[in-house]
Amino acid sequence: MDLVITAHFVPRSQLCDNANNAVQGNADKPLLIASANSVASATAQLLSAATVRMDASSQSSQRLRAAGAAVTKATKQLVESAEANMALDDPNKVLEDFANLSVVGQRRLELEQKARLERLRLEYEKAQQEYLRTQGLKYKK
């Protein structure tokens, strides 16, 4: 019996194009969010279909679940980043909101922003190291 996946989803290449446009400041951020959510949904559906007949304890099944979790995590981070950027589109609103906070609230916001920057810096360094490792493996062959 063949399984048919009938999800309406945005191709991965379109998600990449939308993300690239967003980085360049030329994107429709809601479209990017919708694309990422569509990829996550299609991935979940594909995983469900693929694991129906697999031995749940097999190494292939475990690797497939790990890959699916990585896709879901990456798309979730992309959505969160796009949503955060959408909130920052109006710098006057951010400044007004900040000015209306108490001193404690302002300090808390500053710490949250610093923590986010540090998480992004660490994530960037990790991604850079992974990229360099894959490039090293590519050229070892």
N, CA, C and O atoms as a GROMACS GRO file, in nm:
protein
  564
    1MET      N    1   0.084  -0.118   0.000
    1MET     CA    2   0.000   0.000   0.000
    1MET      C    3   0.088   0.124   0.000
    1MET      O    4   0.174   0.140   0.087
    2ASP      N    5   0.068   0.210  -0.096
    2ASP     CA    6   0.144   0.335  -0.104
    2ASP      C    7   0.076   0.443  -0.022
    2ASP      O    8  -0.046   0.454  -0.022
    3LEU      N    9   0.156   0.520   0.047
    3LEU     CA   10   0.103   0.631   0.124
    3LEU      C   11   0.107   0.756   0.039
    3LEU      O   12   0.206   0.783  -0.029
    4VAL      N   13   0.001   0.831   0.042
    4VAL     CA   14  -0.005   0.955  -0.034
    4VAL      C   15  -0.014   1.071   0.064
    4VAL      O   16  -0.103   1.074   0.150
    5ILE      N   17   0.077   1.165   0.052
    5ILE     CA   18   0.076   1.283   0.138
    5ILE      C   19   0.007   1.394   0.061
    5ILE      O   20   0.049   1.430  -0.049
    6THR      N   21  -0.097   1.448   0.119
    6THR     CA   22  -0.176   1.548   0.048
    6THR      C   23  -0.163   1.685   0.109
    6THR      O   24  -0.254   1.767   0.098
    7ALA      N   25  -0.052   1.712   0.173
    7ALA     CA   26  -0.033   1.843   0.235
    7ALA      C   27  -0.009   1.948   0.128
    7ALA      O   28   0.055   1.923   0.026
    8HIS      N   29  -0.062   2.064   0.154
    8HIS     CA   30  -0.032   2.179   0.068
    8HIS      C   31   0.083   2.251   0.137
    8HIS      O   32   0.066   2.309   0.245
    9PHE      N   33   0.198   2.247   0.074
    9PHE     CA   34   0.312   2.307   0.142
    9PHE      C   35   0.394   2.389   0.045
    9PHE      O   36   0.383   2.376  -0.077
   10VAL      N   37   0.476   2.473   0.103
   10VAL     CA   38   0.565   2.558   0.026
   10VAL      C   39   0.695   2.481   0.008
   10VAL      O   40   0.750   2.431   0.107
   11PRO      N   41   0.747   2.470  -0.112
   11PRO     CA   42   0.873   2.400  -0.131
   11PRO      C   43   0.985   2.464  -0.049
   11PRO      O   44   0.986   2.584  -0.024
   12ARG      N   45   1.080   2.380  -0.010
   12ARG     CA   46   1.194   2.426   0.070
   12ARG      C   47   1.267   2.540   0.000
   12ARG      O   48   1.313   2.633   0.066
   13SER      N   49   1.279   2.533  -0.132
   13SER     CA   50   1.351   2.640  -0.204
   13SER      C   51   1.279   2.773  -0.189
   13SER      O   52   1.344   2.878  -0.181
   14GLN      N   53   1.147   2.771  -0.186
   14GLN     CA   54   1.072   2.895  -0.168
   14GLN      C   55   1.093   2.950  -0.028
   14GLN      O   56   1.103   3.072  -0.009
   15LEU      N   57   1.100   2.861   0.071
   15LEU     CA   58   1.128   2.905   0.208
   15LEU      C   59   1.266   2.971   0.212
   15LEU      O   60   1.282   3.076   0.274
   16CYS      N   61   1.363   2.911   0.147
   16CYS     CA   62   1.498   2.970   0.144
   16CYS      C   63   1.497   3.105   0.075
   16CYS      O   64   1.563   3.199   0.121
   17ASP      N   65   1.424   3.117  -0.036
   17ASP     CA   66   1.414   3.246  -0.105
   17ASP      C   67   1.349   3.351  -0.016
   17ASP      O   68   1.395   3.464  -0.009
   18ASN      N   69   1.241   3.312   0.053
   18ASN     CA   70   1.174   3.406   0.144
   18ASN      C   71   1.265   3.449   0.257
   18ASN      O   72   1.268   3.566   0.294
   19ALA      N   73   1.341   3.354   0.313
   19ALA     CA   74   1.434   3.387   0.422
   19ALA      C   75   1.544   3.480   0.371
   19ALA      O   76   1.583   3.574   0.440
   20ASN      N   77   1.595   3.453   0.252
   20ASN     CA   78   1.700   3.537   0.194
   20ASN      C   79   1.647   3.679   0.172
   20ASN      O   80   1.716   3.776   0.202
   21ASN      N   81   1.526   3.690   0.119
   21ASN     CA   82   1.466   3.821   0.098
   21ASN      C   83   1.446   3.894   0.231
   21ASN      O   84   1.464   4.016   0.239
   22ALA      N   85   1.408   3.819   0.334
   22ALA     CA   86   1.387   3.880   0.466
   22ALA      C   87   1.517   3.937   0.520
   22ALA      O   88   1.520   4.046   0.578
   23VAL      N   89   1.625   3.863   0.502
   23VAL     CA   90   1.756   3.910   0.548
   23VAL      C   91   1.795   4.038   0.476
   23VAL      O   92   1.857   4.127   0.536
   24GLN      N   93   1.759   4.048   0.349
   24GLN     CA   94   1.793   4.166   0.271
   24GLN      C   95   1.692   4.280   0.292
   24GLN      O   96   1.708   4.389   0.236
   25GLY      N   97   1.590   4.254   0.372
   25GLY     CA   98   1.491   4.357   0.401
   25GLY      C   99   1.385   4.374   0.295
   25GLY      O  100   1.313   4.473   0.295
   26ASN      N  101   1.374   4.278   0.205
   26ASN     CA  102   1.278   4.289   0.094
   26ASN      C  103   1.164   4.190   0.103
   26ASN      O  104   1.095   4.167   0.004
   27ALA      N  105   1.144   4.130   0.218
   27ALA     CA  106   1.048   4.021   0.225
   27ALA      C  107   0.919   4.060   0.292
   27ALA      O  108   0.911   4.156   0.369
   28ASP      N  109   0.820   3.983   0.260
   28ASP     CA  110   0.692   3.989   0.328
   28ASP      C  111   0.704   3.891   0.445
   28ASP      O  112   0.695   3.770   0.425
   29LYS      N  113   0.726   3.943   0.565
   29LYS     CA  114   0.754   3.856   0.679
   29LYS      C  115   0.641   3.759   0.709
   29LYS      O  116   0.669   3.644   0.744
   30PRO      N  117   0.514   3.799   0.696
   30PRO     CA  118   0.410   3.698   0.716
   30PRO      C  119   0.420   3.581   0.617
   30PRO      O  120   0.390   3.467   0.652
   31LEU      N  121   0.463   3.610   0.495
   31LEU     CA  122   0.483   3.503   0.397
   31LEU      C  123   0.595   3.410   0.442
   31LEU      O  124   0.585   3.288   0.428
   32LEU      N  125   0.701   3.467   0.497
   32LEU     CA  126   0.811   3.387   0.549
   32LEU      C  127   0.763   3.298   0.662
   32LEU      O  128   0.798   3.180   0.668
   33ILE      N  129   0.684   3.353   0.753
   33ILE     CA  130   0.632   3.275   0.866
   33ILE      C  131   0.542   3.163   0.815
   33ILE      O  132   0.551   3.049   0.861
   34ALA      N  133   0.455   3.195   0.721
   34ALA     CA  134   0.366   3.094   0.664
   34ALA      C  135   0.446   2.985   0.594
   34ALA      O  136   0.413   2.867   0.604
   35SER      N  137   0.550   3.023   0.522
   35SER     CA  138   0.634   2.925   0.452
   35SER      C  139   0.702   2.832   0.551
   35SER      O  140   0.703   2.710   0.532
   36ALA      N  141   0.758   2.888   0.657
   36ALA     CA  142   0.827   2.808   0.758
   36ALA      C  143   0.730   2.712   0.827
   36ALA      O  144   0.762   2.595   0.849
   37ASN      N  145   0.612   2.763   0.861
   37ASN     CA  146   0.513   2.676   0.925
   37ASN      C  147   0.468   2.565   0.831
   37ASN      O  148   0.442   2.453   0.875
   38SER      N  149   0.459   2.596   0.704
   38SER     CA  150   0.420   2.496   0.606
   38SER      C  151   0.526   2.386   0.594
   38SER      O  152   0.492   2.268   0.585
   39VAL      N  153   0.652   2.425   0.594
   39VAL     CA  154   0.760   2.327   0.587
   39VAL      C  155   0.758   2.238   0.712
   39VAL      O  156   0.774   2.117   0.701
   40ALA      N  157   0.738   2.298   0.828
   40ALA     CA  158   0.732   2.220   0.952
   40ALA      C  159   0.615   2.122   0.949
   40ALA      O  160   0.629   2.007   0.991
   41SER      N  161   0.502   2.167   0.900
   41SER     CA  162   0.384   2.081   0.891
   41SER      C  163   0.407   1.966   0.794
   41SER      O  164   0.375   1.851   0.825
   42ALA      N  165   0.461   1.996   0.678
   42ALA     CA  166   0.487   1.891   0.579
   42ALA      C  167   0.591   1.792   0.632
   42ALA      O  168   0.581   1.672   0.606
   43THR      N  169   0.689   1.841   0.706
   43THR     CA  170   0.790   1.753   0.764
   43THR      C  171   0.726   1.658   0.865
   43THR      O  172   0.756   1.538   0.865
   44ALA      N  173   0.640   1.710   0.949
   44ALA     CA  174   0.571   1.626   1.048
   44ALA      C  175   0.486   1.520   0.978
   44ALA      O  176   0.484   1.404   1.020
   45GLN      N  177   0.417   1.559   0.873
   45GLN     CA  178   0.334   1.465   0.800
   45GLN      C  179   0.419   1.358   0.732
   45GLN      O  180   0.383   1.240   0.732
   46LEU      N  181   0.531   1.399   0.676
   46LEU     CA  182   0.622   1.304   0.611
   46LEU      C  183   0.679   1.206   0.713
   46LEU      O  184   0.688   1.086   0.687
   47LEU      N  185   0.718   1.257   0.829
   47LEU     CA  186   0.771   1.170   0.935
   47LEU      C  187   0.666   1.068   0.979
   47LEU      O  188   0.697   0.950   0.998
   48SER      N  189   0.544   1.114   0.994
   48SER     CA  190   0.436   1.022   1.034
   48SER      C  191   0.418   0.912   0.930
   48SER      O  192   0.407   0.794   0.964
   49ALA      N  193   0.417   0.950   0.806
   49ALA     CA  194   0.399   0.853   0.698
   49ALA      C  195   0.517   0.756   0.691
   49ALA      O  196   0.498   0.637   0.666
   50ALA      N  197   0.637   0.807   0.711
   50ALA     CA  198   0.756   0.724   0.699
   50ALA      C  199   0.772   0.627   0.815
   50ALA      O  200   0.825   0.518   0.798
   51THR      N  201   0.726   0.666   0.932
   51THR     CA  202   0.748   0.582   1.050
   51THR      C  203   0.636   0.483   1.075
   51THR      O  204   0.645   0.402   1.168
   52VAL      N  205   0.530   0.485   0.996
   52VAL     CA  206   0.417   0.395   1.016
   52VAL      C  207   0.462   0.250   1.013
   52VAL      O  208   0.420   0.170   1.097
   53ARG      N  209   0.546   0.215   0.920
   53ARG     CA  210   0.586   0.076   0.903
   53ARG      C  211   0.728   0.047   0.952
   53ARG      O  212   0.779  -0.062   0.931
   54MET      N  213   0.790   0.145   1.015
   54MET     CA  214   0.927   0.125   1.062
   54MET      C  215   0.928   0.070   1.204
   54MET      O  216   0.835   0.091   1.282
   55ASP      N  217   1.034  -0.001   1.234
   55ASP     CA  218   1.056  -0.045   1.372
   55ASP      C  219   1.099   0.078   1.451
   55ASP      O  220   1.202   0.138   1.422
   56ALA      N  221   1.021   0.115   1.551
   56ALA     CA  222   1.045   0.238   1.627
   56ALA      C  223   1.181   0.240   1.697
   56ALA      O  224   1.234   0.347   1.726
   57SER      N  225   1.236   0.123   1.723
   57SER     CA  226   1.364   0.120   1.794
   57SER      C  227   1.484   0.108   1.700
   57SER      O  228   1.598   0.103   1.746
   58SER      N  229   1.460   0.103   1.570
   58SER     CA  230   1.571   0.089   1.476
   58SER      C  231   1.653   0.217   1.469
   58SER      O  232   1.604   0.326   1.499
   59GLN      N  233   1.777   0.202   1.429
   59GLN     CA  234   1.867   0.317   1.418
   59GLN      C  235   1.817   0.414   1.310
   59GLN      O  236   1.828   0.535   1.326
   60SER      N  237   1.764   0.361   1.203
   60SER     CA  238   1.711   0.447   1.096
   60SER      C  239   1.594   0.530   1.146
   60SER      O  240   1.584   0.649   1.116
   61SER      N  241   1.508   0.469   1.223
   61SER     CA  242   1.393   0.541   1.278
   61SER      C  243   1.438   0.651   1.373
   61SER      O  244   1.383   0.761   1.371
   62GLN      N  245   1.536   0.622   1.455
   62GLN     CA  246   1.588   0.722   1.548
   62GLN      C  247   1.653   0.838   1.474
   62GLN      O  248   1.634   0.954   1.510
   63ARG      N  249   1.729   0.807   1.369
   63ARG     CA  250   1.793   0.913   1.291
   63ARG      C  251   1.688   0.996   1.218
   63ARG      O  252   1.702   1.118   1.207
   64LEU      N  253   1.584   0.932   1.168
   64LEU     CA  254   1.477   1.004   1.099
   64LEU      C  255   1.405   1.098   1.195
   64LEU      O  256   1.377   1.213   1.160
   65ARG      N  257   1.376   1.051   1.316
   65ARG     CA  258   1.312   1.138   1.415
   65ARG      C  259   1.403   1.255   1.453
   65ARG      O  260   1.355   1.367   1.471
   66ALA      N  261   1.533   1.229   1.465
   66ALA     CA  262   1.627   1.336   1.499
   66ALA      C  263   1.632   1.440   1.387
   66ALA      O  264   1.636   1.560   1.414
   67ALA      N  265   1.632   1.394   1.263
   67ALA     CA  266   1.633   1.487   1.150
   67ALA      C  267   1.504   1.570   1.147
   67ALA      O  268   1.508   1.690   1.122
   68GLY      N  269   1.393   1.505   1.171
   68GLY     CA  270   1.266   1.576   1.176
   68GLY      C  271   1.263   1.680   1.286
   68GLY      O  272   1.212   1.791   1.268
   69ALA      N  273   1.319   1.643   1.402
   69ALA     CA  274   1.324   1.738   1.514
   69ALA      C  275   1.412   1.858   1.478
   69ALA      O  276   1.381   1.971   1.516
   70ALA      N  277   1.522   1.832   1.406
   70ALA     CA  278   1.610   1.942   1.365
   70ALA      C  279   1.539   2.037   1.269
   70ALA      O  280   1.554   2.159   1.280
   71VAL      N  281   1.464   1.983   1.175
   71VAL     CA  282   1.388   2.066   1.081
   71VAL      C  283   1.284   2.149   1.157
   71VAL      O  284   1.269   2.269   1.133
   72THR      N  285   1.213   2.084   1.248
   72THR     CA  286   1.111   2.154   1.326
   72THR      C  287   1.174   2.265   1.409
   72THR      O  288   1.119   2.375   1.416
   73LYS      N  289   1.287   2.238   1.471
   73LYS     CA  290   1.355   2.339   1.553
   73LYS      C  291   1.401   2.456   1.468
   73LYS      O  292   1.384   2.572   1.506
   74ALA      N  293   1.459   2.426   1.352
   74ALA     CA  294   1.508   2.532   1.265
   74ALA      C  295   1.395   2.620   1.213
   74ALA      O  296   1.408   2.742   1.209
   75THR      N  297   1.284   2.559   1.174
   75THR     CA  298   1.172   2.639   1.125
   75THR      C  299   1.110   2.720   1.238
   75THR      O  300   1.066   2.833   1.216
   76LYS      N  301   1.106   2.664   1.358
   76LYS     CA  302   1.052   2.738   1.473
   76LYS      C  303   1.139   2.860   1.502
   76LYS      O  304   1.088   2.969   1.528
   77GLN      N  305   1.271   2.842   1.497
   77GLN     CA  306   1.361   2.955   1.520
   77GLN      C  307   1.346   3.061   1.412
   77GLN      O  308   1.352   3.180   1.440
   78LEU      N  309   1.326   3.017   1.289
   78LEU     CA  310   1.306   3.111   1.179
   78LEU      C  311   1.179   3.193   1.201
   78LEU      O  312   1.179   3.314   1.182
   79VAL      N  313   1.072   3.126   1.241
   79VAL     CA  314   0.945   3.195   1.268
   79VAL      C  315   0.962   3.294   1.383
   79VAL      O  316   0.918   3.408   1.374
   80GLU      N  317   1.027   3.250   1.492
   80GLU     CA  318   1.046   3.339   1.607
   80GLU      C  319   1.129   3.462   1.568
   80GLU      O  320   1.100   3.574   1.611
   81SER      N  321   1.232   3.440   1.489
   81SER     CA  322   1.316   3.551   1.445
   81SER      C  323   1.237   3.648   1.358
   81SER      O  324   1.247   3.770   1.375
   82ALA      N  325   1.159   3.595   1.265
   82ALA     CA  326   1.079   3.682   1.178
   82ALA      C  327   0.976   3.760   1.260
   82ALA      O  328   0.955   3.879   1.236
   83GLU      N  329   0.912   3.692   1.355
   83GLU     CA  330   0.814   3.761   1.438
   83GLU      C  331   0.879   3.869   1.523
   83GLU      O  332   0.823   3.977   1.542
   84ALA      N  333   0.998   3.840   1.575
   84ALA     CA  334   1.069   3.940   1.654
   84ALA      C  335   1.105   4.060   1.568
   84ALA      O  336   1.094   4.175   1.612
   85ASN      N  337   1.148   4.034   1.445
   85ASN     CA  338   1.182   4.144   1.354
   85ASN      C  339   1.059   4.224   1.315
   85ASN      O  340   1.068   4.345   1.295
   86MET      N  341   0.945   4.158   1.304
   86MET     CA  342   0.821   4.229   1.273
   86MET      C  343   0.788   4.325   1.386
   86MET      O  344   0.740   4.437   1.362
   87ALA      N  345   0.812   4.283   1.509
   87ALA     CA  346   0.783   4.369   1.624
   87ALA      C  347   0.878   4.488   1.627
   87ALA      O  348   0.845   4.593   1.682
   88LEU      N  349   0.995   4.472   1.568
   88LEU     CA  350   1.093   4.580   1.569
   88LEU      C  351   1.087   4.669   1.445
   88LEU      O  352   1.167   4.761   1.431
   89ASP      N  353   0.991   4.642   1.356
   89ASP     CA  354   0.981   4.721   1.233
   89ASP      C  355   0.956   4.869   1.260
   89ASP      O  356   0.999   4.955   1.183
   90ASP      N  357   0.888   4.899   1.367
   90ASP     CA  358   0.858   5.037   1.401
   90ASP      C  359   0.945   5.079   1.519
   90ASP      O  360   0.909   5.056   1.634
   91PRO      N  361   1.061   5.141   1.491
   91PRO     CA  362   1.152   5.177   1.599
   91PRO      C  363   1.090   5.276   1.697
   91PRO      O  364   1.126   5.276   1.815
   92ASN      N  365   0.999   5.360   1.651
   92ASN     CA  366   0.935   5.455   1.742
   92ASN      C  367   0.850   5.383   1.846
   92ASN      O  368   0.845   5.424   1.962
   93LYS      N  369   0.782   5.274   1.804
   93LYS     CA  370   0.701   5.198   1.897
   93LYS      C  371   0.790   5.134   2.004
   93LYS      O  372   0.755   5.134   2.122
   94VAL      N  373   0.904   5.080   1.963
   94VAL     CA  374   0.996   5.018   2.059
   94VAL      C  375   1.043   5.123   2.159
   94VAL      O  376   1.048   5.097   2.280
   95LEU      N  377   1.078   5.242   2.109
   95LEU     CA  378   1.125   5.348   2.198
   95LEU      C  379   1.014   5.394   2.291
   95LEU      O  380   1.038   5.420   2.409
   96GLU      N  381   0.891   5.406   2.239
   96GLU     CA  382   0.778   5.446   2.324
   96GLU      C  383   0.752   5.342   2.432
   96GLU      O  384   0.732   5.376   2.549
   97ASP      N  385   0.753   5.215   2.392
   97ASP     CA  386   0.730   5.108   2.490
   97ASP      C  387   0.839   5.109   2.596
   97ASP      O  388   0.811   5.092   2.714
   98PHE      N  389   0.962   5.128   2.553
   98PHE     CA  390   1.074   5.130   2.647
   98PHE      C  391   1.060   5.247   2.744
   98PHE      O  392   1.082   5.233   2.864
   99ALA      N  393   1.024   5.364   2.690
   99ALA     CA  394   1.011   5.483   2.774
   99ALA      C  395   0.899   5.469   2.876
   99ALA      O  396   0.905   5.529   2.983
  100ASN      N  397   0.797   5.390   2.844
  100ASN     CA  398   0.685   5.372   2.936
  100ASN      C  399   0.711   5.268   3.044
  100ASN      O  400   0.630   5.251   3.135
  101LEU      N  401   0.823   5.198   3.035
  101LEU     CA  402   0.855   5.097   3.135
  101LEU      C  403   0.915   5.163   3.259
  101LEU      O  404   0.970   5.273   3.254
  102SER      N  405   0.903   5.093   3.370
  102SER     CA  406   0.970   5.140   3.492
  102SER      C  407   1.119   5.115   3.476
  102SER      O  408   1.162   5.050   3.381
  103VAL      N  409   1.198   5.167   3.567
  103VAL     CA  410   1.343   5.147   3.562
  103VAL      C  411   1.375   4.997   3.567
  103VAL      O  412   1.462   4.949   3.495
  104VAL      N  413   1.304   4.926   3.653
  104VAL     CA  414   1.324   4.781   3.664
  104VAL      C  415   1.285   4.713   3.533
  104VAL      O  416   1.355   4.624   3.485
  105GLY      N  417   1.173   4.755   3.474
  105GLY     CA  418   1.129   4.699   3.347
  105GLY      C  419   1.227   4.726   3.235
  105GLY      O  420   1.253   4.638   3.152
  106GLN      N  421   1.282   4.848   3.232
  106GLN     CA  422   1.382   4.882   3.131
  106GLN      C  423   1.506   4.793   3.147
  106GLN      O  424   1.560   4.742   3.049
  107ARG      N  425   1.549   4.775   3.270
  107ARG     CA  426   1.669   4.693   3.295
  107ARG      C  427   1.642   4.548   3.256
  107ARG      O  428   1.729   4.481   3.200
  108ARG      N  429   1.521   4.499   3.286
  108ARG     CA  430   1.486   4.362   3.249
  108ARG      C  431   1.487   4.346   3.098
  108ARG      O  432   1.539   4.247   3.046
  109LEU      N  433   1.431   4.444   3.026
  109LEU     CA  434   1.430   4.440   2.880
  109LEU      C  435   1.572   4.442   2.824
  109LEU      O  436   1.604   4.368   2.731
  110GLU      N  437   1.657   4.525   2.882
  110GLU     CA  438   1.798   4.530   2.838
  110GLU      C  439   1.865   4.395   2.858
  110GLU      O  440   1.937   4.348   2.770
  111LEU      N  441   1.842   4.333   2.973
  111LEU     CA  442   1.903   4.202   2.999
  111LEU      C  443   1.850   4.096   2.904
  111LEU      O  444   1.926   4.011   2.857
  112GLU      N  445   1.720   4.101   2.874
  112GLU     CA  446   1.662   4.006   2.778
  112GLU      C  447   1.725   4.025   2.640
  112GLU      O  448   1.753   3.927   2.571
  113GLN      N  449   1.745   4.151   2.601
  113GLN     CA  450   1.806   4.177   2.471
  113GLN      C  451   1.951   4.128   2.467
  113GLN      O  452   1.994   4.069   2.367
  114LYS      N  453   2.025   4.151   2.574
  114LYS     CA  454   2.163   4.103   2.580
  114LYS      C  455   2.168   3.951   2.576
  114LYS      O  456   2.253   3.892   2.509
  115ALA      N  457   2.077   3.887   2.648
  115ALA     CA  458   2.072   3.741   2.649
  115ALA      C  459   2.041   3.688   2.509
  115ALA      O  460   2.101   3.590   2.465
  116ARG      N  461   1.948   3.752   2.440
  116ARG     CA  462   1.915   3.711   2.303
  116ARG      C  463   2.035   3.727   2.211
  116ARG      O  464   2.064   3.639   2.130
  117LEU      N  465   2.104   3.839   2.225
  117LEU     CA  466   2.224   3.860   2.144
  117LEU      C  467   2.329   3.753   2.171
  117LEU      O  468   2.393   3.704   2.078
  118GLU      N  469   2.346   3.717   2.297
  118GLU     CA  470   2.444   3.615   2.331
  118GLU      C  471   2.404   3.479   2.275
  118GLU      O  472   2.488   3.405   2.224
  119ARG      N  473   2.273   3.444   2.283
  119ARG     CA  474   2.226   3.318   2.226
  119ARG      C  475   2.251   3.316   2.075
  119ARG      O  476   2.295   3.216   2.019
  120LEU      N  477   2.223   3.428   2.010
  120LEU     CA  478   2.245   3.436   1.865
  120LEU      C  479   2.393   3.425   1.831
  120LEU      O  480   2.430   3.360   1.733
  121ARG      N  481   2.478   3.488   1.912
  121ARG     CA  482   2.622   3.480   1.888
  121ARG      C  483   2.670   3.336   1.901
  121ARG      O  484   2.747   3.288   1.818
  122LEU      N  485   2.626   3.267   2.006
  122LEU     CA  486   2.665   3.128   2.025
  122LEU      C  487   2.611   3.038   1.914
  122LEU      O  488   2.681   2.948   1.866
  123GLU      N  489   2.488   3.064   1.873
  123GLU     CA  490   2.429   2.986   1.764
  123GLU      C  491   2.507   3.009   1.634
  123GLU      O  492   2.531   2.915   1.558
  124TYR      N  493   2.546   3.133   1.610
  124TYR     CA  494   2.625   3.166   1.491
  124TYR      C  495   2.759   3.092   1.494
  124TYR      O  496   2.800   3.033   1.394
  125GLU      N  497   2.827   3.096   1.608
  125GLU     CA  498   2.956   3.030   1.619
  125GLU      C  499   2.943   2.879   1.598
  125GLU      O  500   3.026   2.818   1.531
  126LYS      N  501   2.839   2.820   1.655
  126LYS     CA  502   2.816   2.677   1.637
  126LYS      C  503   2.791   2.644   1.490
  126LYS      O  504   2.847   2.548   1.436
  127ALA      N  505   2.707   2.723   1.425
  127ALA     CA  506   2.677   2.700   1.283
  127ALA      C  507   2.802   2.716   1.198
  127ALA      O  508   2.823   2.642   1.103
  128GLN      N  509   2.885   2.814   1.233
  128GLN     CA  510   3.008   2.836   1.158
  128GLN      C  511   3.102   2.716   1.175
  128GLN      O  512   3.165   2.674   1.078
  129GLN      N  513   3.112   2.663   1.295
  129GLN     CA  514   3.197   2.547   1.319
  129GLN      C  515   3.146   2.424   1.243
  129GLN      O  516   3.225   2.349   1.185
  130GLU      N  517   3.014   2.405   1.244
  130GLU     CA  518   2.955   2.293   1.170
  130GLU      C  519   2.983   2.307   1.020
  130GLU      O  520   3.015   2.209   0.953
  131TYR      N  521   2.970   2.427   0.970
  131TYR     CA  522   2.996   2.452   0.828
  131TYR      C  523   3.141   2.420   0.795
  131TYR      O  524   3.170   2.354   0.695
  132LEU      N  525   3.233   2.467   0.879
  132LEU     CA  526   3.374   2.442   0.853
  132LEU      C  527   3.406   2.292   0.860
  132LEU      O  528   3.488   2.242   0.782
  133ARG      N  529   3.341   2.221   0.952
  133ARG     CA  530   3.361   2.076   0.960
  133ARG      C  531   3.311   2.007   0.834
  133ARG      O  532   3.378   1.919   0.780
  134THR      N  533   3.193   2.047   0.785
  134THR     CA  534   3.141   1.984   0.665
  134THR      C  535   3.228   2.016   0.544
  134THR      O  536   3.247   1.931   0.456
  135GLN      N  537   3.279   2.136   0.539
  135GLN     CA  538   3.369   2.170   0.428
  135GLN      C  539   3.497   2.088   0.436
  135GLN      O  540   3.548   2.043   0.334
  136GLY      N  541   3.548   2.069   0.558
  136GLY     CA  542   3.667   1.987   0.576
  136GLY      C  543   3.643   1.844   0.533
  136GLY      O  544   3.729   1.784   0.469
  137LEU      N  545   3.527   1.788   0.567
  137LEU     CA  546   3.494   1.653   0.525
  137LEU      C  547   3.478   1.644   0.374
  137LEU      O  548   3.516   1.544   0.313
  138LYS      N  549   3.421   1.746   0.316
  138LYS     CA  550   3.400   1.748   0.171
  138LYS      C  551   3.533   1.740   0.097
  138LYS      O  552   3.544   1.672  -0.005
  139TYR      N  553   3.632   1.810   0.147
  139TYR     CA  554   3.759   1.814   0.077
  139TYR      C  555   3.854   1.702   0.118
  139TYR      O  556   3.958   1.684   0.055
  140LYS      N  557   3.820   1.626   0.224
  140LYS     CA  558   3.901   1.511   0.261
  140LYS      C  559   3.883   1.396   0.163
  140LYS      O  560   3.974   1.315   0.143
  141LYS      N  561   3.764   1.390   0.102
  141LYS     CA  562   3.732   1.280   0.010
  141LYS      C  563   3.818   1.279  -0.112
  141LYS      O  564   3.803   1.193  -0.198
   0.00000   0.00000   0.00000
